Amino acid sequence: MENTSVALSVIFVSIGAFFILIGYLVRVKKEMGLIAGFNVENAKDRHGLSRPIGAFMITAGILSIMIAL
């Protein structure tokens, strides 16, 4: 039973770290190609969209890590 809880914690922390990384890349580095279904050519306000999407991904990553602990 303890082995499965450790494994789940590792999985949740890994997913959280991945979400934080993606959120950082979208919010700070403006890597808009990481957003599924987003067409860069048709975008009117790329920077306006990157901030909330990046913030959401960072928040989801932090919550995932908190769940693991």
N, CA, C and O atoms as a GROMACS GRO file, in nm:
protein
  276
    1MET      N    1   0.083  -0.119   0.000
    1MET     CA    2   0.000   0.000   0.000
    1MET      C    3   0.087   0.126   0.000
    1MET      O    4   0.055   0.223  -0.067
    2GLU      N    5   0.195   0.123   0.074
    2GLU     CA    6   0.282   0.239   0.082
    2GLU      C    7   0.353   0.263  -0.051
    2GLU      O    8   0.377   0.378  -0.088
    3ASN      N    9   0.388   0.157  -0.122
    3ASN     CA   10   0.455   0.172  -0.250
    3ASN      C   11   0.368   0.244  -0.352
    3ASN      O   12   0.418   0.326  -0.430
    4THR      N   13   0.239   0.215  -0.353
    4THR     CA   14   0.150   0.283  -0.447
    4THR      C   15   0.133   0.429  -0.412
    4THR      O   16   0.121   0.512  -0.501
    5SER      N   17   0.132   0.463  -0.284
    5SER     CA   18   0.118   0.604  -0.247
    5SER      C   19   0.244   0.682  -0.284
    5SER      O   20   0.235   0.798  -0.324
    6VAL      N   21   0.360   0.621  -0.269
    6VAL     CA   22   0.484   0.687  -0.310
    6VAL      C   23   0.487   0.704  -0.462
    6VAL      O   24   0.527   0.809  -0.513
    7ALA      N   25   0.444   0.603  -0.533
    7ALA     CA   26   0.441   0.611  -0.679
    7ALA      C   27   0.345   0.720  -0.726
    7ALA      O   28   0.377   0.795  -0.818
    8LEU      N   29   0.229   0.729  -0.664
    8LEU     CA   30   0.134   0.834  -0.701
    8LEU      C   31   0.188   0.972  -0.669
    8LEU      O   32   0.166   1.067  -0.745
    9SER      N   33   0.258   0.985  -0.558
    9SER     CA   34   0.318   1.114  -0.524
    9SER      C   35   0.422   1.155  -0.627
    9SER      O   36   0.427   1.271  -0.667
   10VAL      N   37   0.503   1.061  -0.670
   10VAL     CA   38   0.604   1.091  -0.771
   10VAL      C   39   0.537   1.132  -0.902
   10VAL      O   40   0.582   1.224  -0.969
   11ILE      N   41   0.430   1.064  -0.938
   11ILE     CA   42   0.358   1.096  -1.062
   11ILE      C   43   0.297   1.236  -1.053
   11ILE      O   44   0.308   1.314  -1.148
   12PHE      N   45   0.232   1.268  -0.941
   12PHE     CA   46   0.170   1.400  -0.926
   12PHE      C   47   0.273   1.511  -0.927
   12PHE      O   48   0.250   1.616  -0.986
   13VAL      N   49   0.386   1.490  -0.862
   13VAL     CA   50   0.492   1.592  -0.861
   13VAL      C   51   0.549   1.609  -1.001
   13VAL      O   52   0.578   1.722  -1.043
   14SER      N   53   0.567   1.500  -1.074
   14SER     CA   54   0.619   1.509  -1.211
   14SER      C   55   0.523   1.585  -1.301
   14SER      O   56   0.564   1.671  -1.379
   15ILE      N   57   0.396   1.554  -1.290
   15ILE     CA   58   0.296   1.624  -1.371
   15ILE      C   59   0.291   1.772  -1.333
   15ILE      O   60   0.282   1.858  -1.420
   16GLY      N   61   0.298   1.800  -1.204
   16GLY     CA   62   0.298   1.939  -1.158
   16GLY      C   63   0.418   2.016  -1.211
   16GLY      O   64   0.403   2.131  -1.255
   17ALA      N   65   0.534   1.956  -1.208
   17ALA     CA   66   0.654   2.022  -1.259
   17ALA      C   67   0.642   2.046  -1.410
   17ALA      O   68   0.686   2.149  -1.461
   18PHE      N   69   0.584   1.951  -1.481
   18PHE     CA   70   0.563   1.966  -1.625
   18PHE      C   71   0.467   2.082  -1.654
   18PHE      O   72   0.492   2.162  -1.743
   19PHE      N   73   0.358   2.091  -1.577
   19PHE     CA   74   0.262   2.201  -1.595
   19PHE      C   75   0.327   2.335  -1.566
   19PHE      O   76   0.303   2.432  -1.637
   20ILE      N   77   0.408   2.341  -1.461
   20ILE     CA   78   0.476   2.467  -1.428
   20ILE      C   79   0.571   2.507  -1.540
   20ILE      O   80   0.579   2.624  -1.576
   21LEU      N   81   0.643   2.411  -1.595
   21LEU     CA   82   0.734   2.440  -1.705
   21LEU      C   83   0.658   2.492  -1.828
   21LEU      O   84   0.699   2.591  -1.888
   22ILE      N   85   0.550   2.426  -1.864
   22ILE     CA   86   0.470   2.470  -1.979
   22ILE      C   87   0.411   2.608  -1.952
   22ILE      O   88   0.411   2.694  -2.040
   23GLY      N   89   0.361   2.631  -1.830
   23GLY     CA   90   0.307   2.762  -1.794
   23GLY      C   91   0.411   2.871  -1.803
   23GLY      O   92   0.382   2.981  -1.851
   24TYR      N   93   0.531   2.842  -1.759
   24TYR     CA   94   0.640   2.940  -1.769
   24TYR      C   95   0.672   2.972  -1.915
   24TYR      O   96   0.688   3.088  -1.952
   25LEU      N   97   0.681   2.868  -1.996
   25LEU     CA   98   0.714   2.889  -2.137
   25LEU      C   99   0.606   2.970  -2.208
   25LEU      O  100   0.637   3.054  -2.294
   26VAL      N  101   0.480   2.947  -2.174
   26VAL     CA  102   0.371   3.020  -2.239
   26VAL      C  103   0.363   3.162  -2.186
   26VAL      O  104   0.350   3.257  -2.264
   27ARG      N  105   0.370   3.179  -2.055
   27ARG     CA  106   0.351   3.311  -1.995
   27ARG      C  107   0.471   3.403  -2.014
   27ARG      O  108   0.454   3.519  -2.052
   28VAL      N  109   0.590   3.354  -1.989
   28VAL     CA  110   0.708   3.440  -1.990
   28VAL      C  111   0.776   3.442  -2.127
   28VAL      O  112   0.808   3.548  -2.179
   29LYS      N  113   0.796   3.325  -2.184
   29LYS     CA  114   0.868   3.315  -2.312
   29LYS      C  115   0.778   3.330  -2.434
   29LYS      O  116   0.828   3.334  -2.547
   30LYS      N  117   0.647   3.337  -2.414
   30LYS     CA  118   0.548   3.356  -2.522
   30LYS      C  119   0.554   3.246  -2.627
   30LYS      O  120   0.542   3.273  -2.746
   31GLU      N  121   0.574   3.122  -2.584
   31GLU     CA  122   0.574   3.006  -2.674
   31GLU      C  123   0.430   2.964  -2.700
   31GLU      O  124   0.380   2.869  -2.639
   32MET      N  125   0.364   3.033  -2.790
   32MET     CA  126   0.221   3.011  -2.814
   32MET      C  127   0.193   2.881  -2.888
   32MET      O  128   0.078   2.835  -2.889
   33GLY      N  129   0.292   2.821  -2.948
   33GLY     CA  130   0.273   2.694  -3.017
   33GLY      C  131   0.242   2.580  -2.922
   33GLY      O  132   0.198   2.474  -2.967
   34LEU      N  133   0.262   2.600  -2.792
   34LEU     CA  134   0.233   2.495  -2.694
   34LEU      C  135   0.085   2.488  -2.657
   34LEU      O  136   0.042   2.392  -2.592
   35ILE      N  137   0.007   2.587  -2.699
   35ILE     CA  138  -0.136   2.587  -2.668
   35ILE      C  139  -0.208   2.509  -2.778
   35ILE      O  140  -0.199   2.543  -2.895
   36ALA      N  141  -0.279   2.405  -2.738
   36ALA     CA  142  -0.349   2.319  -2.835
   36ALA      C  143  -0.460   2.397  -2.904
   36ALA      O  144  -0.540   2.464  -2.839
   37GLY      N  145  -0.466   2.386  -3.035
   37GLY     CA  146  -0.572   2.448  -3.112
   37GLY      C  147  -0.552   2.596  -3.137
   37GLY      O  148  -0.642   2.662  -3.190
   38PHE      N  149  -0.438   2.650  -3.101
   38PHE     CA  150  -0.411   2.793  -3.118
   38PHE      C  151  -0.339   2.816  -3.250
   38PHE      O  152  -0.232   2.760  -3.273
   39ASN      N  153  -0.397   2.898  -3.334
   39ASN     CA  154  -0.338   2.929  -3.464
   39ASN      C  155  -0.272   3.066  -3.455
   39ASN      O  156  -0.341   3.167  -3.442
   40VAL      N  157  -0.141   3.070  -3.463
   40VAL     CA  158  -0.066   3.193  -3.444
   40VAL      C  159  -0.098   3.295  -3.553
   40VAL      O  160  -0.099   3.415  -3.526
   41GLU      N  161  -0.124   3.250  -3.674
   41GLU     CA  162  -0.150   3.342  -3.784
   41GLU      C  163  -0.281   3.419  -3.765
   41GLU      O  164  -0.291   3.534  -3.808
   42ASN      N  165  -0.380   3.358  -3.702
   42ASN     CA  166  -0.510   3.422  -3.684
   42ASN      C  167  -0.523   3.497  -3.552
   42ASN      O  168  -0.630   3.550  -3.523
   43ALA      N  169  -0.420   3.503  -3.474
   43ALA     CA  170  -0.428   3.566  -3.342
   43ALA      C  171  -0.426   3.717  -3.353
   43ALA      O  172  -0.347   3.774  -3.428
   44LYS      N  173  -0.514   3.782  -3.278
   44LYS     CA  174  -0.516   3.927  -3.273
   44LYS      C  175  -0.434   3.979  -3.156
   44LYS      O  176  -0.364   4.079  -3.169
   45ASP      N  177  -0.443   3.912  -3.042
   45ASP     CA  178  -0.372   3.956  -2.922
   45ASP      C  179  -0.301   3.836  -2.859
   45ASP      O  180  -0.351   3.777  -2.763
   46ARG      N  181  -0.186   3.802  -2.912
   46ARG     CA  182  -0.111   3.685  -2.864
   46ARG      C  183  -0.067   3.703  -2.719
   46ARG      O  184  -0.079   3.611  -2.639
   47HIS      N  185  -0.017   3.821  -2.686
   47HIS     CA  186   0.035   3.844  -2.552
   47HIS      C  187  -0.076   3.851  -2.448
   47HIS      O  188  -0.057   3.814  -2.332
   48GLY      N  189  -0.193   3.899  -2.490
   48GLY     CA  190  -0.306   3.903  -2.399
   48GLY      C  191  -0.357   3.764  -2.364
   48GLY      O  192  -0.412   3.744  -2.256
   49LEU      N  193  -0.340   3.669  -2.453
   49LEU     CA  194  -0.383   3.532  -2.427
   49LEU      C  195  -0.278   3.453  -2.350
   49LEU      O  196  -0.312   3.364  -2.272
   50SER      N  197  -0.152   3.485  -2.371
   50SER     CA  198  -0.047   3.405  -2.308
   50SER      C  199  -0.044   3.422  -2.156
   50SER      O  200  -0.011   3.327  -2.084
   51ARG      N  201  -0.076   3.538  -2.105
   51ARG     CA  202  -0.071   3.561  -1.960
   51ARG      C  203  -0.171   3.475  -1.883
   51ARG      O  204  -0.130   3.405  -1.790
   52PRO      N  205  -0.301   3.476  -1.915
   52PRO     CA  206  -0.393   3.392  -1.836
   52PRO      C  207  -0.373   3.242  -1.858
   52PRO      O  208  -0.389   3.164  -1.764
   53ILE      N  209  -0.339   3.202  -1.980
   53ILE     CA  210  -0.317   3.059  -2.005
   53ILE      C  211  -0.194   3.012  -1.927
   53ILE      O  212  -0.198   2.906  -1.864
   54GLY      N  213  -0.087   3.089  -1.930
   54GLY     CA  214   0.033   3.054  -1.855
   54GLY      C  215   0.009   3.052  -1.705
   54GLY      O  216   0.056   2.963  -1.635
   55ALA      N  217  -0.066   3.151  -1.656
   55ALA     CA  218  -0.097   3.155  -1.512
   55ALA      C  219  -0.181   3.035  -1.471
   55ALA      O  220  -0.160   2.979  -1.363
   56PHE      N  221  -0.275   2.996  -1.556
   56PHE     CA  222  -0.357   2.878  -1.525
   56PHE      C  223  -0.271   2.752  -1.517
   56PHE      O  224  -0.289   2.670  -1.428
   57MET      N  225  -0.179   2.737  -1.612
   57MET     CA  226  -0.093   2.618  -1.612
   57MET      C  227  -0.002   2.614  -1.490
   57MET      O  228   0.019   2.508  -1.431
   58ILE      N  229   0.052   2.728  -1.451
   58ILE     CA  230   0.138   2.734  -1.332
   58ILE      C  231   0.056   2.701  -1.208
   58ILE      O  232   0.102   2.627  -1.121
   59THR      N  233  -0.066   2.755  -1.199
   59THR     CA  234  -0.153   2.726  -1.085
   59THR      C  235  -0.189   2.578  -1.080
   59THR      O  236  -0.189   2.518  -0.972
   60ALA      N  237  -0.220   2.519  -1.193
   60ALA     CA  238  -0.253   2.377  -1.198
   60ALA      C  239  -0.134   2.293  -1.154
   60ALA      O  240  -0.151   2.192  -1.086
   61GLY      N  241  -0.014   2.333  -1.193
   61GLY     CA  242   0.107   2.261  -1.152
   61GLY      C  243   0.130   2.269  -1.002
   61GLY      O  244   0.165   2.170  -0.938
   62ILE      N  245   0.111   2.388  -0.945
   62ILE     CA  246   0.128   2.404  -0.801
   62ILE      C  247   0.025   2.322  -0.725
   62ILE      O  248   0.058   2.258  -0.625
   63LEU      N  249  -0.098   2.322  -0.772
   63LEU     CA  250  -0.202   2.242  -0.706
   63LEU      C  251  -0.173   2.093  -0.715
   63LEU      O  252  -0.197   2.019  -0.619
   64SER      N  253  -0.122   2.049  -0.829
   64SER     CA  254  -0.088   1.908  -0.844
   64SER      C  255   0.022   1.868  -0.746
   64SER      O  256   0.016   1.760  -0.687
   65ILE      N  257   0.121   1.954  -0.729
   65ILE     CA  258   0.227   1.924  -0.633
   65ILE      C  259   0.173   1.926  -0.490
   65ILE      O  260   0.213   1.843  -0.408
   66MET      N  261   0.083   2.018  -0.461
   66MET     CA  262   0.025   2.022  -0.326
   66MET      C  263  -0.058   1.897  -0.296
   66MET      O  264  -0.059   1.849  -0.183
   67ILE      N  265  -0.125   1.845  -0.396
   67ILE     CA  266  -0.203   1.722  -0.378
   67ILE      C  267  -0.110   1.605  -0.344
   67ILE      O  268  -0.143   1.519  -0.263
   68ALA      N  269   0.007   1.604  -0.408
   68ALA     CA  270   0.102   1.496  -0.386
   68ALA      C  271   0.157   1.497  -0.244
   68ALA      O  272   0.190   1.392  -0.189
   69LEU      N  273   0.167   1.613  -0.186
   69LEU     CA  274   0.224   1.623  -0.051
   69LEU      C  275   0.113   1.613   0.049
   69LEU      O  276   0.138   1.619   0.169
   0.00000   0.00000   0.00000
